[in-house]
Structure formats: C-alpha cells, structure tokens
Amino acid sequence: MSVPSFSEQSPARICIHAPNWVGDVVMATPLMRSVRRNFTSSRILLLVRNNVEPVVKKAPWFDEVVTYPAGGVSGTFAFWRTMARLRREAFDLGLILPNSFKTALLFFMGGVENRVGYIRDARRFMLHHPLPRPGENGEFHPVYMADYYLGLGKGIGLNHSDSTTELHFCEEDVSRTRSILKSQCIDPDRRIFLLHPGAAYGPSKKWRNRRWARLAELLENSFDVEICLIGGEQEAETCRRIQALSGADVSNLQGSKIDLHLLKCLVSMSDLLVTTDSGPRHYGVACSIATVCLMGPTHPDYSTSGRPHDIVIQCTPECGPCQKKVCPEDHRCMENISPRLVFSHCLGALMKNGTYEK
C-alpha cells in the first residue's frame, strides 16, 4: 500500500503520536512545525504521554493536545479510550513517531485513514506507508533523530524540513521562573550555569558525583556566576550529594517548582548547560545556549545536532558505543572523562557562543 502525496492537498484531520522521551519530543518539534506549516487549515491533534506533555506546552502547532498515562491499568484504559476517539473523529492522516508495535496498533484499530511510520517492531502490515529505516545498501546507520522524524514528513511530500528544534513559553512563565530563583536565593540577573547529572536511560550514562562537584569548583574559580543543579525526582539524592561534596557555592534546584515547562525558561536564561546525554541536553540545544554533553555508551549520531553550541565529549573505548543501560565492565567511557577535560570544553563552548568572559 502507498499513501498519496499530501504536497498539494490538505487532509482535514491529522493525528500525530509524539515520542515517549523528553529529548525525543524536543527532536520531534521540527516535524511538528513542518506539519503545521504545510497544513495551515487542517485540524491537528497531538497524542503525548502526560509526563512529557510540558515539553510541547505553548507550542502553536496543534489544535488539541491529548495526554495519556504510560503503562499499567490506566495506560490500558487510555489505549481503548483513545482508539475509540480516533474512530469517532475519522482522521485522514496519522504520523506515528514511536517505533513500537503498540502505537501502530492504536492508529490501525482507530481507523486512521493514512498511517505513516517506519518499518519497525513487526508492524509493517498496519501501515499504509511503511518507510524503511535510514540506511545505505540495505544496512541501517544511526541518524540524528530530528532528521529521522522529518523523514516521515518527507515521505508524504512535505516541505519546510528545517531540523532546528524549538521550544515555547511566554513572559508570564519567565516571571514565574525568576520568582522561583529568587525564592531559592539565586539572583536571576547574574549569569547562570546549569549542571544536570541525571540520566533516566540508566546508570551507564552517569558521571561520578565527586567529578560533578569538582567541575563546579573549576567553574566557580573562573567565572562570577550562579551554578545550579537541575534534575527530576530520581536525581534528588545525586544532587544533594554533589552539593555536599563541592567546595563551590552550588544551588540545588532539584525539588523546586521548576518543572519541565519552566525548565525551558531557566535554560534560555542561562549561558551554559553541562549534562549527560539526556532530555535537558536538548533544551540547551533548542535554546541555543552553550551545551556540553558528557556522552558515554550511546552513539552520538542519534542525538547530536551539529550546531556549533552543541558540544559532545566522548572518550569511546574499544567496547563502545555499546548502547547498554548498565556497564558490564569498568565504565571506561565515562571514567575517562575528567573534570578538567569537561572544564576546557566548557570554555570552548562559551567562546563559540560568544559568551566567554572571566
């Protein structure tokens, strides 16, 4: 089966199924923007997990955003409820960004007329337009996920395929963020450097607490800045330990009211973000601030934009990149990254972004 090209016609109703991870949702924003630019009069609905919905909050591309829980009994009920809604609204076009069988099944059972997705997870028979994974001579090769998602749009003839990621917030959000910083005794008018030590993917992406603490000291010795730790609930103990270990004056914003939406404001107000290969990294890239990523077991081509301020540090041993969540050996890929090395890359990133000033 093949889906007709929509380059010269507009489907009345479009449904987009967003990815499931923070960073992937950010990297999907170029496709979302492209769909709206191509179909200005269409009704566009976005399906997205409730835990990552703040990433697309205030985005102007959708007529409606429908959230659903991840997994469990509530997730099962949400699947059937959403399937029934898709059938009622009779969508003309569905873009399936996750690679899972379940998401294709949802659009298949929901009667979406033209279902577009990649050939993954034995779901080809449920797609009207099954696209092969990017590759050469029949062999898959890693590709930046923003381009990967844009490939779905290109497959149906969409224009406006700029891969620059984009996040949205308003002045009221900025004011709220500034108020939270002040409540934490952080001056929002000073330069801000952010450190994000977490990694939801697994421990193989993490860097030692003591090294984060030392990096904060190196940054404080060279810059007059506010140094702030950020992270989700799972990083609570990690952030406390880093703050306790460091001789620098480090503020801990983990546990504050800076959620995934207001984090967009905080990142945009900052000059530097040092992070593992995780969701907040893509906030830094989208907000065009100097972003230094400590990359261990993952392949950089999946997540690296190539923009000058998107800096990757990777000391890949012979066993990597292995893509494993837990290192079965000695974690050399992260152990070989020293605080001094990261500090030097921070200086380089700030200079490239025109914000280097002692």
C-alpha positions in Angstrom: 0.0 0.0 0.0 1.1 3.6 -0.5 -0.2 6.8 0.9 -0.9 9.6 -1.5 1.4 12.6 -1.5 -0.1 15.5 0.5 2.1 18.1 -1.0 -0.8 19.6 -3.0 -3.8 18.7 -0.8 -4.7 19.2 2.9 -6.1 16.4 5.0 -8.9 17.8 7.1 -7.9 15.9 10.3 -4.3 14.9 11.3 -3.2 13.0 14.3 0.5 12.9 15.4 1.7 10.4 18.0 4.6 12.0 19.9 7.7 10.1 21.0 7.9 8.9 24.7 11.1 10.5 25.9 11.8 14.2 26.7 14.8 14.5 24.3 12.9 12.7 21.5 9.9 15.0 21.9 12.3 18.0 21.5 13.9 16.4 18.5 10.4 15.8 17.0 9.5 19.6 17.1 10.9 20.2 13.5 8.4 17.6 12.1 5.5 19.1 14.2 6.3 22.6 12.9 6.6 21.2 9.3 3.2 19.6 9.5 1.5 22.9 10.6 3.3 24.9 8.0 2.2 22.6 5.3 -1.3 22.2 6.5 -2.4 25.6 7.8 -6.1 24.8 7.7 -6.1 21.2 9.0 -7.1 20.2 12.4 -4.1 18.7 14.1 -4.3 16.6 17.3 -1.2 15.5 19.2 -1.1 12.4 21.3 1.6 12.6 24.0 2.4 10.9 27.3 1.4 13.1 30.3 4.9 13.1 31.8 6.4 14.7 28.7 3.5 17.0 27.7 5.2 20.0 29.3 7.8 19.8 26.5 5.3 20.9 23.9 3.2 23.2 26.2 2.5 26.6 24.5 3.6 25.2 21.1 1.4 26.8 18.3 1.2 23.8 16.0 -1.8 21.9 17.5 -5.5 22.4 17.8 -5.6 20.0 20.7 -3.2 18.0 22.8 -4.4 14.8 24.3 -2.3 13.2 27.1 -2.3 9.6 28.3 -0.5 7.7 31.1 2.4 5.3 30.5 1.7 1.7 31.1 -0.3 -0.1 33.8 -4.0 -0.4 34.1 -4.6 3.3 33.4 -2.5 3.0 30.3 -4.6 0.1 29.0 -7.8 2.1 29.6 -6.3 5.1 27.9 -5.4 3.0 24.9 -9.0 1.8 24.3 -10.4 5.3 25.1 -8.1 6.9 22.6 -8.8 4.3 20.0 -12.5 5.0 20.3 -11.9 8.7 19.9 -9.8 8.2 16.8 -12.6 6.2 15.2 -15.2 8.9 16.1 -13.1 11.7 14.6 -12.1 9.7 11.5 -8.6 11.1 11.0 -7.3 11.4 7.4 -3.6 11.2 8.2 -1.7 9.7 11.1 2.1 10.2 11.7 3.4 7.6 14.1 6.7 8.8 15.6 7.4 6.0 18.1 8.8 2.8 16.7 6.6 0.4 18.8 4.0 -2.1 17.6 1.5 -0.7 20.1 1.4 2.8 18.7 0.8 1.5 15.1 -1.9 -0.8 16.5 -3.6 2.2 18.1 -3.8 4.0 14.8 -4.8 0.8 13.0 -7.6 0.0 15.3 -8.6 3.7 15.5 -9.3 3.6 11.8 -6.9 6.4 10.8 -7.1 6.5 7.0 -3.4 7.0 6.1 -1.0 5.7 8.6 2.7 6.7 8.2 5.6 5.2 10.1 8.9 3.4 10.0 9.1 -0.4 9.4 9.9 -1.5 13.0 8.7 -4.0 15.5 6.8 -6.2 13.1 4.2 -3.6 12.3 4.6 -3.1 8.6 1.2 -4.7 7.8 -0.6 -1.9 9.9 1.0 1.0 7.9 -0.3 2.4 4.7 3.0 4.0 4.0 5.8 1.8 5.7 9.1 3.7 5.4 12.4 1.8 5.7 14.8 2.9 8.4 17.6 5.3 7.1 20.5 3.4 5.7 22.7 2.6 2.8 22.8 -0.6 0.7 20.3 -2.2 3.0 22.2 -1.5 6.1 20.9 0.7 8.9 23.0 3.6 10.1 22.4 6.0 13.1 20.8 9.3 12.1 20.0 12.5 14.1 16.5 11.9 15.5 15.2 15.3 14.3 16.1 14.2 10.7 14.7 10.7 11.4 11.3 12.2 12.3 11.4 14.6 9.4 11.8 11.6 7.2 8.2 10.7 7.9 7.1 14.1 6.5 9.3 13.9 3.5 7.8 10.5 2.8 4.5 12.2 2.1 5.9 15.2 0.3 6.1 17.8 3.0 8.2 20.9 2.6 9.7 23.1 5.4 12.1 20.4 6.7 14.5 22.6 8.8 15.8 20.4 11.6 16.3 23.2 14.1 14.5 22.2 17.3 12.1 24.7 19.0 10.6 25.2 22.5 7.9 27.6 23.6 7.0 29.7 26.7 5.6 33.1 27.5 6.6 36.2 29.5 4.4 35.0 32.4 6.4 31.8 32.5 9.7 33.8 32.6 8.4 35.8 35.5 7.4 32.7 37.4 10.8 31.2 36.8 12.6 34.4 38.1 10.4 34.3 41.2 11.3 30.7 41.9 15.0 31.5 41.5 14.7 34.4 43.9 12.9 32.2 46.4 16.0 29.9 46.3 18.3 32.8 46.9 19.5 32.8 43.3 19.9 36.1 41.5 18.3 35.7 38.1 20.2 38.7 36.8 23.5 37.1 37.3 25.0 34.7 34.7 23.7 31.1 35.3 25.5 27.8 34.7 23.4 24.7 34.9 24.6 21.2 35.8 22.4 18.2 35.0 23.8 14.9 36.4 20.9 12.6 35.8 20.1 10.1 33.1 16.7 8.2 33.0 18.2 5.8 30.5 20.3 4.0 33.0 23.4 4.3 35.2 25.8 3.7 32.3 25.2 7.4 31.3 26.1 8.8 34.7 29.3 10.6 35.8 30.6 10.3 39.3 29.2 12.8 41.9 32.6 13.8 43.0 33.5 14.8 39.5 30.5 17.0 39.2 31.4 18.6 42.4 35.0 19.3 41.2 33.7 20.7 37.9 31.5 23.2 39.9 34.7 24.3 41.7 36.6 24.8 38.5 33.7 26.9 37.0 33.4 29.0 40.1 37.1 29.7 40.2 36.9 31.2 36.7 33.5 32.8 36.4 31.3 35.1 38.5 28.1 33.0 38.1 25.3 31.2 39.8 25.9 27.5 39.5 22.7 25.5 39.7 22.0 21.7 39.8 18.8 20.6 38.0 17.1 17.2 37.9 14.0 15.2 38.3 12.8 13.2 41.4 15.1 10.4 40.6 18.1 12.7 40.9 17.2 14.0 44.3 20.0 12.2 46.2 22.5 12.7 43.5 22.0 16.5 43.5 22.2 16.5 47.4 25.5 14.6 47.3 27.1 16.8 44.7 26.1 19.9 46.6 27.6 18.5 49.8 30.8 17.3 48.1 31.6 20.5 46.3 33.6 23.4 47.7 31.8 25.7 45.3 28.6 27.6 46.1 26.2 25.4 44.3 22.5 25.9 44.4 20.2 22.9 44.2 17.1 23.4 42.1 16.0 19.8 42.2 12.8 19.7 44.1 12.0 23.3 43.4 8.9 24.3 41.3 11.0 24.3 38.1 9.1 21.7 36.1 9.7 20.5 32.5 7.9 23.5 31.2 9.6 26.2 33.3 12.9 24.5 32.7 12.6 25.9 29.2 12.7 29.4 30.7 15.5 28.6 33.0 17.7 27.1 30.2 17.0 30.1 28.0 18.1 32.4 30.8 21.4 30.5 31.2 24.7 30.8 29.5 25.9 27.2 29.9 24.5 23.7 30.4 26.6 20.7 31.3 24.7 17.5 31.1 24.7 13.8 30.5 23.1 12.6 27.2 19.6 13.1 28.5 16.5 15.2 27.9 17.6 18.5 29.2 20.6 18.4 26.8 18.1 19.0 24.0 16.6 22.0 25.8 20.1 23.6 25.7 20.4 22.9 22.0 16.9 24.2 21.3 17.5 27.4 23.3 20.9 28.0 21.6 23.0 28.1 24.8 26.4 26.6 25.1 25.6 22.9 25.8 28.3 20.4 26.8 27.2 16.8 26.8 29.1 14.0 28.6 28.4 11.0 26.4 29.3 7.5 27.4 27.7 4.4 26.0 25.4 5.9 23.4 26.1 6.7 19.7 26.4 10.4 19.2 24.8 10.4 15.7 21.4 9.7 17.2 21.3 12.9 19.3 23.8 15.4 18.0 22.5 18.3 16.0 25.8 19.5 14.6 25.1 23.1 15.7 28.2 24.9 16.9 27.0 25.3 20.5 26.1 21.5 20.8 29.4 20.1 22.2 29.9 16.4 22.8 32.7 14.9 24.9 33.2 11.2 24.3 36.2 9.0 25.1 35.0 5.9 23.4 36.9 2.7 24.4 37.1 -0.4 22.1 33.9 -1.7 23.7 31.7 1.3 22.7 29.4 2.8 22.0 27.6 -0.2 23.4 24.1 1.3 23.9 23.8 -0.7 27.2 21.9 0.8 30.2 24.3 -0.9 32.7 28.0 -1.2 32.1 29.1 -4.9 32.4 32.8 -3.9 32.7 34.6 -0.8 34.2 32.6 2.1 32.8 35.6 3.4 30.9 33.6 5.5 28.6 32.6 7.8 31.5 35.6 7.2 33.7 37.9 8.6 31.0 36.2 11.9 31.1 37.9 14.1 33.7 36.6 17.4 35.3 39.5 19.3 33.8 38.6 18.0 30.3 35.0 19.0 30.7 36.0 22.4 32.0 38.2 23.0 28.9 35.2 22.1 26.7 33.0 24.5 28.7 35.4 27.3 27.9 35.4 26.3 24.2 31.6 26.2 24.1 31.3 29.6 25.7 33.7 31.1 23.3 31.9 29.6 20.3 28.7 31.1 21.6 30.2 34.5 22.2 29.6 34.3 26.0 33.1 33.7 27.3 34.1 36.3 29.9 36.0 35.8 33.1 
